Amino acid sequence: MTACMQTTKKLWIWQTMMTNNKVIVIGAGAAGLMAAGFAAQYGADVTLIEKNKRVGRKIMITGKGRCNVTNNCDLQTFINNVPVNGRFLYSALSGFLPEDTIFFFESLGLPLKTERGNRVFPVSDKAVDVVDTLYKFIKEYGVNIVCDTAKALIIEDSAVKGVKCASDTFYGDRVIICCGGKSYPRTGSTGDGYTLAKQAGHTIIPPKPSLVPLQSPNSDCKDMQGLSLKNVSLKITDKNKKTVYSDFGEMLFTHFGMSGPMILSASSKIRDFDNGSFTAEIDLKPALSEEQLDKRLQNDFVKNANKDVSNSFSKLLPRKIIVPVLKRWGVPFDKKCHSVTKEERHRLCKILKCFTVEISGFRPIEEAIITSGGVKVSEINPKTMESKLVKNLYFAGEVIDVDAYTGGFNLQIAWSTGRLAGVSVAEQ
């Protein structure tokens, strides 16, 4: 039986197994929409509480407005891309794999495409189409959407009974918290889920930014602002010169430091700056060995023998990085190419193969794509997403202490945990 046939069978079962559970879902982001939709598809009476007037606000800005829906990879590859508590996700992901996500959206009429790095996007390149598809899904199964802000859980005899909101109180048999983290607060992710979880006695791993740009005290970054480097190698080392991250791809210099795909992924491997700063080591010419690069420089200097060295790099380097490289090289800008010594040339090779930038910290959590930290996973049943401390209370999505690299992995975590929580509350 193919994956698609298996998924079709799952959908048929969900539609025919009816329950009478009254379910409250807090938060209409990626995880909340999936939890509400699947619980309702099973027959639960679902109320979805969302503080924003529109659902899926954060989905709208993911993938630069294109929405990187998932990463089209196998389970083990996926887990390898989850540096924080990946093993906790085995059950959720096994029940709803990236291939299931692709089939799910396409079966609802949203065609998808797979791009470089197995990143999956809607064919339209519009995140709004993903949100509209999910909205149609939850409305088809009768989810009641309420615009209100959850303030407190109603807990009696170690079991959740409902939710007190700013304007009303809602009672139910099950409650799923899907409020997200603290990144992009303008989308509604202001840490409400942590407050509710704490009320239930849960431990909150202190939230910090993840998939976030990195700050640098190096003035070169401001000089190179707007420069995008492609096909370069990056290595992040700590104060002991231990490599904490390495990759090949794209990055961007900004007025405050660095950003871009590799930098965002690197940020999730930097746990803190309490023990000192980190250093980015950039290989500007990874396709060339030092010997090959030295021969390239020799040829360039011969061709430009009577030119100043400052005017001889236009074909070797992007314009904005030439002056920073020359400064580090230390030879006079007006030195003629024919007078460059062998030792000077070798020194230049080392700079080009290891262009260093000191990293001093993260950008504010408000600029992070996701939040690292959240509800401690050892206090959640990974097979159902139910709290081990309070009966009938469930969690899904970014509010849990799991986070992954860029490339669609974090949204898939939201889809999988949201679906598992939704099915679990209905099945019970």
KAFEN-V751525 format. One record per residue. N is the residue number from 1. PHI is phi in degrees with one decimal (NA if undefined). PSI is psi in radians with two decimals (999 if undefined). Layout:
{{N & PHI & PSI} {N & PHI & PSI}}
This chain:
{{1 & NA & 2.25} {2 & -72.6 & 2.87} {3 & -60.0 & -0.71} {4 & -64.7 & -0.73} {5 & -64.4 & -0.69} {6 & -62.4 & -0.76} {7 & -65.3 & -0.70} {8 & -59.7 & -0.71} {9 & -63.7 & -0.74} {10 & -58.2 & -0.82} {11 & -60.4 & -0.70} {12 & -64.0 & -0.74} {13 & -62.4 & -0.77} {14 & -60.6 & -0.63} {15 & -74.5 & -0.37} {16 & -105.0 & -0.19} {17 & -95.0 & 1.81} {18 & -97.4 & 2.52} {19 & -130.7 & 3.00} {20 & -113.9 & 0.24} {21 & -66.1 & 2.43} {22 & -101.1 & 2.02} {23 & -117.0 & 2.40} {24 & -115.4 & 2.18} {25 & -111.5 & 2.24} {26 & -105.0 & 1.98} {27 & 106.4 & 2.08} {28 & -106.3 & 0.87} {29 & -92.2 & -2.76} {30 & -58.9 & -0.87} {31 & -67.9 & -0.72} {32 & -65.4 & -0.71} {33 & -65.5 & -0.70} {34 & -67.3 & -0.77} {35 & -61.0 & -0.80} {36 & -64.9 & -0.78} {37 & -64.0 & -0.80} {38 & -72.4 & -0.62} {39 & -62.8 & -0.74} {40 & -69.0 & -0.63} {41 & -62.5 & -0.54} {42 & -77.6 & -0.17} {43 & 108.8 & 0.02} {44 & -70.9 & 2.64} {45 & -87.1 & 1.85} {46 & -110.0 & 2.28} {47 & -113.8 & 2.17} {48 & -107.1 & 2.02} {49 & -97.9 & 2.14} {50 & -137.9 & 2.27} {51 & -74.2 & -0.48} {52 & -82.9 & 2.76} {53 & -73.9 & -0.40} {54 & -119.1 & 2.55} {55 & -80.8 & 2.81} {56 & 65.1 & 0.58} {57 & -59.1 & -0.75} {58 & -73.1 & -0.56} {59 & -59.6 & -0.61} {60 & -61.1 & -0.46} {61 & -106.7 & 0.01} {62 & -73.1 & 2.65} {63 & 58.0 & 0.65} {64 & 55.3 & 0.68} {65 & 87.0 & 0.00} {66 & -99.5 & -0.41} {67 & 68.3 & 1.68} {68 & -78.1 & 1.58} {69 & -59.5 & -0.77} {70 & -162.7 & -3.10} {71 & -118.8 & 2.12} {72 & -80.0 & 1.27} {73 & -133.0 & 3.03} {74 & -82.1 & 3.03} {75 & -60.5 & -0.84} {76 & -66.4 & -0.70} {77 & -60.8 & -0.70} {78 & -61.2 & -0.89} {79 & -58.8 & -0.63} {80 & -64.3 & -0.33} {81 & -98.5 & 0.24} {82 & -117.2 & 1.60} {83 & -70.6 & -0.34} {84 & -114.4 & 1.91} {85 & 59.1 & 0.72} {86 & -61.2 & -0.66} {87 & -62.7 & -0.51} {88 & -59.6 & -0.44} {89 & -90.0 & -0.01} {90 & -54.4 & -0.84} {91 & -65.1 & -0.81} {92 & -61.9 & -0.78} {93 & -72.4 & -0.64} {94 & -62.3 & -0.59} {95 & -80.8 & -0.33} {96 & -152.1 & 1.51} {97 & -78.8 & 2.92} {98 & -52.5 & -0.67} {99 & -65.4 & -0.54} {100 & -69.8 & -0.66} {101 & -61.7 & -0.78} {102 & -60.8 & -0.82} {103 & -64.3 & -0.70} {104 & -56.1 & -0.92} {105 & -69.0 & -0.71} {106 & -68.3 & -0.57} {107 & -69.1 & -0.36} {108 & -93.2 & 0.12} {109 & 95.7 & 0.24} {110 & -109.5 & 1.77} {111 & -69.0 & 2.44} {112 & -119.8 & 2.86} {113 & -139.4 & 2.63} {114 & -107.9 & 2.23} {115 & -113.1 & -2.97} {116 & -52.7 & 2.44} {117 & 75.0 & 0.31} {118 & 63.0 & 0.34} {119 & -73.7 & 2.35} {120 & -109.0 & 2.26} {121 & -130.5 & 2.77} {122 & -65.8 & 2.52} {123 & -57.1 & -0.55} {124 & -73.4 & -0.26} {125 & 61.3 & 0.49} {126 & -122.6 & 2.06} {127 & -63.2 & -0.53} {128 & -60.3 & -0.50} {129 & -68.5 & -0.56} {130 & -67.5 & -0.80} {131 & -62.1 & -0.78} {132 & -62.4 & -0.65} {133 & -65.2 & -0.76} {134 & -67.1 & -0.66} {135 & -63.5 & -0.76} {136 & -61.5 & -0.69} {137 & -60.4 & -0.88} {138 & -70.9 & -0.59} {139 & -71.7 & -0.58} {140 & -60.0 & -0.58} {141 & -101.8 & 0.27} {142 & 79.0 & 0.43} {143 & -66.3 & 2.29} {144 & -92.4 & 2.02} {145 & -96.0 & 2.23} {146 & -119.1 & 2.23} {147 & -89.0 & 1.76} {148 & -160.9 & 2.96} {149 & -115.5 & 2.10} {150 & -68.6 & 2.26} {151 & -111.1 & -0.60} {152 & -159.8 & 2.66} {153 & -87.8 & 2.57} {154 & -97.6 & 1.95} {155 & -122.0 & 2.21} {156 & -135.9 & 2.32} {157 & 52.9 & 0.79} {158 & 60.2 & 0.48} {159 & -137.7 & 2.48} {160 & -79.9 & 2.42} {161 & -119.2 & -0.22} {162 & 168.1 & -2.92} {163 & -137.8 & 2.28} {164 & -92.6 & 2.20} {165 & -112.0 & 3.07} {166 & -62.1 & -0.62} {167 & -112.6 & -0.26} {168 & -158.4 & 3.01} {169 & -123.7 & 2.37} {170 & -123.1 & 2.30} {171 & -108.6 & 2.55} {172 & -162.6 & 2.98} {173 & -82.8 & -0.51} {174 & -140.0 & 2.60} {175 & -131.3 & 2.30} {176 & -115.8 & 2.16} {177 & -93.5 & 2.05} {178 & -133.6 & 0.79} {179 & -82.7 & -0.03} {180 & 78.5 & -2.91} {181 & -104.5 & -2.25} {182 & -125.3 & 0.08} {183 & -80.8 & 2.62} {184 & 49.0 & 1.06} {185 & -58.6 & -0.43} {186 & -67.0 & -0.24} {187 & -91.4 & -0.01} {188 & 108.4 & -0.11} {189 & -83.7 & 1.53} {190 & -117.2 & 0.30} {191 & 85.2 & 0.25} {192 & -59.6 & -0.64} {193 & -62.6 & -0.62} {194 & -64.7 & -0.72} {195 & -62.0 & -0.78} {196 & -65.8 & -0.72} {197 & -64.8 & -0.71} {198 & -61.7 & -0.69} {199 & -59.6 & -0.58} {200 & -83.4 & 0.04} {201 & 92.2 & 0.15} {202 & -79.1 & 2.61} {203 & -83.6 & 2.33} {204 & -109.2 & 2.02} {205 & -68.1 & 2.15} {206 & -49.3 & 2.17} {207 & -70.2 & 2.49} {208 & -143.6 & 2.79} {209 & -68.1 & 2.50} {210 & -138.7 & 2.65} {211 & 52.9 & 1.09} {212 & -135.5 & 2.57} {213 & -59.7 & 2.77} {214 & -114.2 & 2.47} {215 & -91.1 & 2.64} {216 & -142.1 & 2.47} {217 & -81.1 & -0.08} {218 & -71.7 & 2.10} {219 & -66.5 & -0.34} {220 & -58.6 & -0.58} {221 & -61.2 & -0.77} {222 & -65.0 & -0.67} {223 & -65.2 & -0.52} {224 & -98.2 & 0.19} {225 & -47.5 & 2.25} {226 & 91.2 & -0.14} {227 & -77.3 & 2.12} {228 & -103.6 & 2.15} {229 & -100.6 & 2.25} {230 & -117.3 & 2.60} {231 & 57.0 & 0.80} {232 & -116.0 & 2.78} {233 & -99.8 & 2.45} {234 & -126.4 & 2.39} {235 & -133.8 & 2.29} {236 & -106.9 & 2.19} {237 & -121.0 & 2.63} {238 & -90.2 & -3.02} {239 & -65.0 & -0.35} {240 & -93.9 & 0.20} {241 & 67.7 & 0.30} {242 & -82.0 & 2.33} {243 & -77.6 & 2.14} {244 & -104.2 & -0.25} {245 & -161.8 & 2.49} {246 & -147.6 & 2.56} {247 & -164.7 & 3.03} {248 & -135.3 & 2.25} {249 & 162.5 & -2.29} {250 & -117.8 & 2.63} {251 & -153.0 & 2.94} {252 & -139.7 & 2.41} {253 & -91.9 & 2.45} {254 & -129.8 & 3.09} {255 & -66.7 & -0.40} {256 & -102.4 & -0.25} {257 & 160.5 & -1.95} {258 & -141.3 & 2.63} {259 & -146.8 & -2.85} {260 & 99.7 & 2.93} {261 & -52.9 & -0.85} {262 & -66.5 & -0.69} {263 & -65.3 & -0.74} {264 & -61.6 & -0.78} {265 & -65.2 & -0.68} {266 & -61.5 & -0.61} {267 & -61.1 & -0.52} {268 & -74.7 & -0.23} {269 & -96.1 & -0.19} {270 & -93.9 & 1.87} {271 & -76.5 & -0.68} {272 & -165.9 & 2.98} {273 & -113.5 & 0.29} {274 & -63.9 & -0.55} {275 & -100.9 & 0.39} {276 & 116.5 & 3.10} {277 & -86.6 & 3.01} {278 & -118.8 & 2.89} {279 & -129.0 & 2.33} {280 & -93.3 & 2.21} {281 & -112.8 & 1.97} {282 & -107.8 & 2.16} {283 & -91.6 & 1.84} {284 & -74.1 & -0.32} {285 & -133.8 & 1.14} {286 & -67.1 & -0.34} {287 & -78.2 & -0.20} {288 & -115.1 & 2.38} {289 & -73.9 & 2.97} {290 & -61.3 & -0.68} {291 & -63.7 & -0.77} {292 & -65.4 & -0.71} {293 & -65.8 & -0.68} {294 & -62.0 & -0.72} {295 & -65.1 & -0.67} {296 & -62.1 & -0.77} {297 & -64.4 & -0.73} {298 & -57.0 & -0.82} {299 & -62.6 & -0.74} {300 & -63.8 & -0.74} {301 & -68.2 & -0.57} {302 & -67.2 & -0.79} {303 & -63.5 & -0.57} {304 & -110.6 & 0.57} {305 & -47.4 & -0.73} {306 & -98.2 & 0.13} {307 & -90.0 & 2.75} {308 & -68.4 & 2.57} {309 & -59.6 & -0.54} {310 & -65.4 & -0.28} {311 & -108.3 & 0.28} {312 & -114.0 & 0.11} {313 & -109.9 & 0.15} {314 & -60.7 & -0.52} {315 & -93.7 & -0.17} {316 & -97.0 & -0.66} {317 & -134.1 & 2.69} {318 & -62.4 & 2.58} {319 & -55.1 & -0.75} {320 & -69.8 & -0.31} {321 & -99.4 & -0.09} {322 & -63.7 & -0.86} {323 & -63.7 & -0.81} {324 & -56.9 & -0.66} {325 & -66.6 & -0.77} {326 & -62.3 & -0.69} {327 & -60.4 & -0.76} {328 & -71.8 & -0.56} {329 & -64.6 & -0.72} {330 & 88.0 & 0.02} {331 & -87.7 & 2.67} {332 & -57.8 & 2.40} {333 & -59.5 & -0.51} {334 & -95.4 & 0.21} {335 & -67.1 & 2.37} {336 & -75.9 & 2.50} {337 & -58.8 & -0.62} {338 & -68.4 & -0.26} {339 & -100.8 & 0.07} {340 & -69.7 & 2.24} {341 & -82.4 & 2.91} {342 & -61.8 & -0.73} {343 & -64.5 & -0.70} {344 & -65.4 & -0.68} {345 & -65.5 & -0.73} {346 & -65.0 & -0.65} {347 & -64.7 & -0.68} {348 & -64.6 & -0.69} {349 & -57.2 & -0.78} {350 & -64.9 & -0.64} {351 & -65.3 & -0.75} {352 & -69.9 & -0.52} {353 & -86.6 & -0.25} {354 & -149.2 & 1.31} {355 & -84.2 & 1.93} {356 & -95.9 & 2.51} {357 & -136.5 & 2.14} {358 & -72.1 & 2.43} {359 & -111.5 & 2.21} {360 & -109.3 & -0.24} {361 & 171.8 & 3.10} {362 & -87.5 & 2.70} {363 & -70.2 & 2.87} {364 & -56.5 & 2.65} {365 & -59.3 & -0.44} {366 & -63.3 & -0.37} {367 & -97.9 & -0.03} {368 & -77.1 & 2.58} {369 & -71.8 & -0.71} {370 & -138.6 & 2.97} {371 & -107.6 & 2.31} {372 & -93.5 & 2.43} {373 & 109.0 & 3.14} {374 & 128.8 & -2.76} {375 & -63.7 & 2.23} {376 & -60.8 & 2.20} {377 & -67.9 & -0.45} {378 & -68.6 & -0.20} {379 & -99.7 & 0.16} {380 & -125.8 & 2.41} {381 & -77.2 & 1.98} {382 & -67.4 & -0.29} {383 & -86.5 & -0.25} {384 & -134.7 & -0.31} {385 & 73.5 & 0.24} {386 & -84.5 & 2.54} {387 & -62.6 & 2.45} {388 & -85.9 & -0.15} {389 & -102.3 & -0.63} {390 & -127.7 & 2.17} {391 & -68.2 & 2.51} {392 & 70.0 & 0.24} {393 & -108.1 & 2.30} {394 & -129.0 & 2.79} {395 & -132.6 & 2.65} {396 & -156.9 & 2.59} {397 & 85.2 & -2.66} {398 & -68.0 & -0.29} {399 & -65.6 & -0.37} {400 & -84.8 & 2.66} {401 & -79.1 & 1.20} {402 & -139.5 & 2.46} {403 & -155.3 & 2.72} {404 & -131.0 & 3.13} {405 & -75.6 & 3.04} {406 & -71.9 & 2.81} {407 & 121.1 & 0.28} {408 & 97.1 & -0.05} {409 & -68.4 & -0.71} {410 & -69.7 & -0.64} {411 & -67.1 & -0.65} {412 & -62.7 & -0.67} {413 & -58.9 & -0.73} {414 & -64.0 & -0.80} {415 & -60.7 & -0.82} {416 & -69.7 & -0.81} {417 & -70.9 & -0.61} {418 & -65.1 & -0.78} {419 & -61.7 & -0.77} {420 & -63.5 & -0.76} {421 & -63.6 & -0.74} {422 & -63.0 & -0.78} {423 & -65.9 & -0.70} {424 & -63.7 & -0.79} {425 & -66.6 & -0.54} {426 & -77.9 & -0.73} {427 & -62.0 & -0.55} {428 & -76.9 & 999}}
